[in-house]
Amino acid sequence: LVPMLWGSTYAAVSLFLQDMSPYWVAVWRALPAGLVLLLIRPKLPPLSWSRMTLLSFCNIAAFFVLLFIAAYRLPGSVAGTLGATMPLQMMLLQWLGEGKKPDPRSVALAVLGLIGVGLLLNPSADLDPIGTLAALAGTALVSQSAIWMKRWPVNDALSFAAWQLVLGGMMLIPFAWFVAGAPVALSVDAIPGLLWLVLLNTAFGYWAWVRSVKKLGPNVMSMFSLMNPVTAVLLGIGLVGESLGLMQWAGIGLILMALLLMKKPAKPTRTDVSAPDGQQEKPDPEKVSHQQSHPSVSVRH
């Protein structure tokens, strides 16, 4: 559900927020959502201020700036699909930072999803290099933040998400003011898009993301991020008027295939297969005879 909600960001920007500064949209998205969660759970941060500040900068402030740069410079179907590189980025960061070498099956499925992403990138689209780099860098920040969230002990997902959004939103205010100037009055047409971004896309979405990362782990959630581009593409077709060709639909099929195969457990090896319940493996008569005629010698130290 969370990647599908986040996949709607690009459609919301295109439909309701196209005339607003992306930096102030990031502020209006993060800070009010965090304050809403703090009203629900008024508590102090569950981590030290240094860790909360680092996480808020990477997961909210810097990520939101990069996200909206990508959203304003790329078509929704392109910008949304670049987030599907998260599984590979997650495995690479864990390998470099923790020495956790990814297993070949996970790498193969992540590559399969990435091929689907490549097919989804419309060849006729204008792939702005700044927007593309912004989308990839934002995905890397979210991946590293998810690794930290899993590693650091936190029991209260609601206050954890709330303080990330509040601190990140406060960091965004001086940056947005410096780059885009003072905020302008909100138009009536922008209110539906902002309400969607603040309440469901961000407040509910980030609480659910933090809770899911703690319970399922960052690698599982990174694979579910493959639903983000699928949602962005479908919304781009239905709401924004974008179109896809046969190769793009094939890309969606590969992404869904990778997701389904990742959820399916790997086949156990022969050593992992046990006898059915209630049945015992019959002893080999030759082995029993050999053991009786050649008893083992026990050596005590």
C-alpha positions as CSV (number, residue, x, y, z in Angstrom):
1,L,0.0,0.0,0.0
2,V,2.8,2.5,0.9
3,P,4.6,2.3,-2.5
4,M,1.3,2.7,-4.2
5,L,0.5,5.8,-2.2
6,W,3.9,7.2,-2.9
7,G,3.5,6.4,-6.6
8,S,0.6,8.9,-6.6
9,T,3.0,11.8,-5.8
10,Y,3.8,12.5,-9.4
11,A,0.1,12.5,-10.5
12,A,-0.8,14.8,-7.6
13,V,2.0,17.3,-8.6
14,S,1.0,17.2,-12.3
15,L,-2.7,17.7,-11.6
16,F,-2.8,20.2,-8.6
17,L,0.6,21.6,-7.8
18,Q,2.3,22.3,-11.1
19,D,2.4,26.1,-10.5
20,M,3.9,25.8,-7.0
21,S,7.6,25.8,-6.1
22,P,8.8,22.2,-5.6
23,Y,10.7,23.3,-2.5
24,W,7.7,24.8,-0.8
25,V,5.6,21.8,-1.8
26,A,8.2,19.7,0.1
27,V,7.7,22.0,3.2
28,W,3.9,21.9,3.0
29,R,4.1,18.1,2.6
30,A,6.4,17.3,5.5
31,L,5.9,19.7,8.3
32,P,2.0,19.6,8.5
33,A,2.1,15.8,8.2
34,G,4.5,15.5,11.1
35,L,2.5,17.9,13.3
36,V,-0.6,15.9,12.6
37,L,1.2,12.7,13.9
38,L,2.5,14.6,16.9
39,L,-1.0,15.6,17.8
40,I,-2.0,12.0,17.7
41,R,1.1,10.9,19.7
42,P,2.7,13.8,21.6
43,K,6.0,12.3,22.7
44,L,9.7,13.1,22.7
45,P,11.9,11.6,19.9
46,P,12.5,7.9,20.4
47,L,16.2,8.2,19.4
48,S,19.0,10.6,20.3
49,W,18.8,14.0,18.7
50,S,21.9,13.3,16.6
51,R,20.4,10.2,15.0
52,M,17.0,11.8,14.6
53,T,18.6,14.8,12.9
54,L,20.7,12.6,10.5
55,L,17.7,10.5,9.6
56,S,15.4,13.5,9.2
57,F,17.8,15.1,6.8
58,C,18.4,12.0,4.6
59,N,14.9,10.5,4.7
60,I,12.9,13.8,4.6
61,A,14.7,17.0,3.9
62,A,17.1,16.0,1.2
63,F,14.9,13.3,-0.2
64,F,11.9,15.6,-0.6
65,V,13.9,18.2,-2.4
66,L,15.3,15.5,-4.8
67,L,11.9,14.0,-5.2
68,F,10.2,17.2,-6.3
69,I,13.0,18.2,-8.6
70,A,12.5,14.8,-10.3
71,A,8.7,15.3,-10.3
72,Y,8.9,18.7,-12.0
73,R,11.6,17.8,-14.5
74,L,10.5,14.3,-15.6
75,P,7.3,12.7,-16.9
76,G,5.4,10.9,-14.1
77,S,5.9,7.5,-15.7
78,V,9.7,8.0,-15.9
79,A,10.2,9.6,-12.5
80,G,8.1,6.9,-10.7
81,T,10.0,4.0,-12.3
82,L,13.4,5.2,-11.2
83,G,12.5,4.4,-7.6
84,A,12.4,0.7,-8.6
85,T,16.2,0.7,-8.5
86,M,15.8,0.6,-4.7
87,P,16.3,-3.2,-4.3
88,L,19.7,-3.1,-6.1
89,Q,20.7,0.1,-4.2
90,M,19.7,-1.4,-0.9
91,M,21.8,-4.6,-1.5
92,L,24.8,-2.5,-2.7
93,L,24.7,-0.2,0.4
94,Q,24.4,-3.2,2.7
95,W,27.4,-4.9,1.0
96,L,29.5,-1.7,1.2
97,G,28.5,-0.7,4.6
98,E,27.9,-3.9,6.5
99,G,29.8,-6.5,4.4
100,K,26.5,-8.3,3.8
101,K,26.9,-10.0,0.4
102,P,23.6,-10.4,-1.5
103,D,22.5,-13.8,-2.5
104,P,22.4,-14.5,-6.3
105,R,18.7,-15.1,-6.4
106,S,17.9,-11.7,-4.9
107,V,20.3,-10.0,-7.3
108,A,18.8,-11.8,-10.2
109,L,15.2,-10.7,-9.3
110,A,16.3,-7.2,-8.6
111,V,18.0,-7.1,-12.0
112,L,14.8,-8.5,-13.6
113,G,12.9,-5.7,-12.0
114,L,15.4,-3.2,-13.2
115,I,15.1,-4.5,-16.8
116,G,11.4,-3.9,-16.4
117,V,12.2,-0.3,-15.3
118,G,14.3,0.1,-18.4
119,L,11.5,-1.0,-20.6
120,L,9.1,1.4,-18.9
121,L,11.3,4.4,-19.7
122,N,9.6,5.7,-22.8
123,P,12.3,6.1,-25.5
124,S,10.4,9.1,-26.8
125,A,10.5,10.9,-23.4
126,D,12.9,13.7,-22.7
127,L,15.1,12.2,-20.0
128,D,16.3,15.3,-18.3
129,P,19.7,14.4,-16.7
130,I,19.2,16.5,-13.6
131,G,15.8,15.0,-12.9
132,T,17.1,11.5,-13.5
133,L,20.1,12.0,-11.1
134,A,17.7,13.6,-8.5
135,A,15.4,10.6,-8.6
136,L,18.3,8.1,-8.3
137,A,20.0,10.0,-5.5
138,G,16.7,10.3,-3.6
139,T,16.2,6.6,-3.8
140,A,19.7,6.0,-2.4
141,L,18.9,8.2,0.6
142,V,15.7,6.4,1.3
143,S,17.5,3.0,1.0
144,Q,20.2,4.1,3.5
145,S,17.6,5.5,5.9
146,A,15.7,2.3,5.8
147,I,18.8,0.4,6.8
148,W,19.4,2.7,9.8
149,M,15.7,2.4,10.8
150,K,16.0,-1.3,11.0
151,R,19.3,-1.2,12.8
152,W,18.4,1.3,15.5
153,P,16.1,0.1,18.2
154,V,12.7,2.0,18.1
155,N,9.4,0.7,19.4
156,D,7.1,3.6,18.7
157,A,6.7,3.9,14.9
158,L,4.2,6.7,15.1
159,S,6.4,9.2,17.1
160,F,9.4,8.0,15.1
161,A,7.7,9.0,11.8
162,A,6.3,12.2,13.3
163,W,9.7,13.6,14.5
164,Q,11.3,12.7,11.1
165,L,8.7,14.8,9.3
166,V,8.8,17.7,11.8
167,L,12.6,18.0,11.8
168,G,12.9,17.4,8.1
169,G,10.2,20.0,7.4
170,M,11.9,22.6,9.6
171,M,15.2,21.9,7.7
172,L,13.4,22.6,4.4
173,I,12.0,26.0,5.4
174,P,15.3,28.1,5.2
175,F,16.4,26.2,2.1
176,A,13.1,26.8,0.3
177,W,13.1,30.5,1.3
178,F,16.7,30.9,0.0
179,V,16.1,29.1,-3.3
180,A,12.5,30.1,-4.1
181,G,11.8,33.2,-2.0
182,A,8.9,33.7,0.4
183,P,6.0,31.3,0.1
184,V,3.0,32.4,-2.0
185,A,-0.6,32.1,-0.9
186,L,-2.1,28.7,-1.7
187,S,-4.7,28.6,-4.4
188,V,-8.0,26.9,-4.0
189,D,-7.0,24.5,-6.9
190,A,-3.9,23.3,-5.0
191,I,-5.8,22.4,-1.7
192,P,-7.0,18.9,-2.8
193,G,-3.5,17.9,-3.9
194,L,-1.9,19.2,-0.7
195,L,-4.6,17.4,1.5
196,W,-3.8,14.2,-0.3
197,L,0.0,14.6,0.1
198,V,-0.2,15.6,3.7
199,L,-2.8,13.2,5.2
200,L,-2.6,10.0,3.2
201,N,0.6,10.1,1.1
202,T,2.8,11.4,3.9
203,A,1.3,11.2,7.4
204,F,-0.2,7.7,7.0
205,G,2.4,6.7,4.4
206,Y,5.4,7.4,6.5
207,W,3.9,5.8,9.6
208,A,3.1,2.7,7.6
209,W,6.6,2.7,6.0
210,V,8.5,2.9,9.4
211,R,6.3,0.2,10.8
212,S,6.8,-2.1,7.8
213,V,10.6,-1.6,7.7
214,K,10.8,-2.5,11.4
215,K,8.6,-5.7,11.0
216,L,9.6,-6.9,7.5
217,G,13.1,-5.5,7.0
218,P,14.4,-3.0,4.4
219,N,15.1,-5.6,1.7
220,V,11.5,-6.9,1.6
221,M,10.1,-3.4,1.5
222,S,12.5,-2.4,-1.2
223,M,11.1,-5.1,-3.4
224,F,7.6,-3.8,-2.7
225,S,8.8,-0.4,-4.0
226,L,8.5,-2.0,-7.4
227,M,4.7,-1.2,-7.1
228,N,5.6,2.5,-7.0
229,P,6.4,2.8,-10.8
230,V,3.5,0.6,-11.7
231,T,1.2,3.0,-9.8
232,A,2.8,6.0,-11.2
233,V,2.4,4.7,-14.8
234,L,-1.2,3.7,-14.4
235,L,-2.1,7.0,-12.8
236,G,-0.1,8.8,-15.5
237,I,-2.2,7.1,-18.1
238,G,-5.6,7.5,-16.4
239,L,-5.3,11.0,-14.9
240,V,-2.5,12.9,-16.7
241,G,-3.1,11.6,-20.3
242,E,0.3,9.9,-20.7
243,S,0.6,6.9,-23.1
244,L,2.6,3.7,-23.1
245,G,3.6,1.3,-25.9
246,L,4.0,-2.4,-26.0
247,M,7.5,-2.4,-24.6
248,Q,6.4,-0.3,-21.6
249,W,3.6,-2.8,-20.8
250,A,6.2,-5.6,-21.1
251,G,8.2,-3.7,-18.5
252,I,5.3,-3.7,-16.1
253,G,5.0,-7.4,-16.6
254,L,8.6,-8.0,-15.7
255,I,8.3,-5.8,-12.6
256,L,5.3,-7.8,-11.4
257,M,7.0,-11.1,-12.1
258,A,10.1,-10.1,-10.1
259,L,7.9,-9.1,-7.2
260,L,5.9,-12.3,-7.2
261,L,9.0,-14.4,-7.5
262,M,10.7,-12.6,-4.6
263,K,7.7,-13.3,-2.4
264,K,7.9,-17.0,-3.3
265,P,10.4,-18.8,-1.1
266,A,13.3,-20.6,-2.7
267,K,13.2,-24.3,-3.1
268,P,14.8,-26.1,-0.1
269,T,17.9,-28.2,-0.7
270,R,17.9,-32.0,-0.3
271,T,19.4,-31.6,3.2
272,D,16.5,-29.4,4.2
273,V,13.8,-31.8,3.2
274,S,12.5,-33.9,6.1
275,A,10.2,-36.9,6.2
276,P,6.5,-36.1,6.3
277,D,4.8,-35.5,9.7
278,G,4.1,-38.6,11.6
279,Q,6.5,-40.8,9.5
280,Q,10.0,-41.8,10.5
281,E,12.7,-42.6,8.0
282,K,13.3,-46.4,7.9
283,P,16.8,-47.4,8.8
284,D,19.1,-48.9,6.2
285,P,19.6,-52.6,7.1
286,E,23.1,-52.6,5.7
287,K,24.1,-49.5,7.8
288,V,22.6,-51.1,10.9
289,S,24.5,-54.3,10.4
290,H,27.7,-52.4,9.8
291,Q,27.2,-50.3,13.0
292,Q,26.6,-53.4,15.1
293,S,29.7,-55.2,13.8
294,H,31.9,-52.1,14.1
295,P,30.8,-50.1,17.2
296,S,32.2,-46.6,17.4
297,V,34.8,-45.7,20.0
298,S,34.0,-42.8,22.3
299,V,37.0,-40.8,23.4
300,R,36.6,-38.7,26.5
301,H,38.8,-35.7,27.3
